[in-house]
Amino acid sequence: MARLPQLETVADKFGLKIISVADLIAYRRHHEKLVRRVAEAKLPTKFGEFTAIAYKSEIDPDEHLALVMGDVSAKEPVLVRVHSECLTGDVFGSLRCDCGEQVALAMRSIAEEGRGEGG
């Protein structure tokens, strides 16, 4: 395995172009979309109306849901909650965790602010 200085020498000698892994990652992030928006619906909740936006990964079977309230496209900071799925806590109110309470607190805080994202 060669390091960058050795690779640059070989590239110069043979007239080759060279990029770094960081360059490749930056290019892919700028040009490729690995998640696509697949559905959207209004979601009335006890905290107010959110927009539920579903996303599908292009590289694995994962699906994601964002709950959005208000205009989150402005430059000002916005409240965001990233929540891992917890069926028993979120749906059934299991007392083994506080996941459902965390989601409710985030949704309440977003509603009080008038804008934000949770999911």
MONORDA-V274240 format. One record per residue. N is the residue number from 1. BURIAL is + if it has 9 or more other ideal C-beta (glycine too) atoms within 8 Angstrom, else -. D_LAST is the distance of its C-alpha to the last C-alpha in Angstrom with 2 decimals. Layout:
BEGIN
((N/BURIAL/D_LAST) (N/BURIAL/D_LAST))
END
This chain:
BEGIN
((1/-/42.71) (2/-/43.55) (3/-/42.01) (4/-/41.34) (5/-/44.84) (6/-/46.52) (7/+/44.32) (8/+/45.18) (9/-/48.87) (10/+/48.68) (11/+/46.74) (12/-/49.43) (13/-/52.24) (14/-/51.11) (15/-/49.52) (16/-/46.00) (17/-/42.78) (18/-/40.33) (19/-/36.67) (20/-/34.55) (21/-/31.48) (22/-/29.61) (23/-/31.08) (24/+/29.96) (25/-/26.34) (26/-/26.41) (27/-/27.98) (28/-/25.50) (29/-/22.48) (30/-/24.31) (31/-/25.55) (32/-/23.21) (33/-/19.83) (34/-/18.27) (35/+/15.18) (36/-/15.84) (37/-/14.23) (38/-/15.44) (39/-/14.55) (40/-/13.53) (41/-/14.13) (42/-/14.43) (43/+/12.75) (44/-/15.01) (45/-/13.89) (46/-/16.10) (47/+/14.48) (48/-/15.28) (49/-/14.34) (50/+/11.01) (51/+/10.98) (52/+/8.89) (53/+/9.40) (54/+/10.00) (55/+/11.16) (56/+/13.88) (57/+/15.35) (58/-/19.06) (59/-/20.17) (60/-/18.77) (61/-/17.56) (62/-/13.86) (63/+/11.41) (64/+/7.78) (65/+/5.65) (66/+/4.55) (67/+/5.54) (68/+/8.47) (69/+/11.48) (70/-/14.78) (71/-/16.07) (72/+/14.08) (73/-/16.83) (74/-/19.31) (75/-/20.58) (76/-/19.88) (77/-/17.20) (78/+/13.92) (79/+/11.62) (80/-/8.43) (81/+/6.34) (82/-/5.53) (83/+/5.42) (84/-/7.96) (85/-/8.78) (86/+/11.49) (87/-/13.23) (88/+/16.00) (89/+/14.29) (90/+/11.43) (91/-/13.84) (92/-/17.25) (93/-/17.06) (94/+/18.78) (95/-/20.75) (96/-/20.62) (97/+/17.36) (98/-/15.46) (99/+/11.91) (100/+/11.88) (101/-/13.47) (102/+/11.06) (103/+/8.12) (104/+/11.01) (105/-/12.32) (106/+/9.40) (107/+/9.37) (108/+/13.15) (109/+/13.44) (110/+/11.67) (111/+/13.95) (112/-/16.88) (113/+/16.45) (114/-/16.16) (115/+/13.66) (116/+/10.45) (117/+/6.89) (118/+/3.74) (119/+/0.00))
END
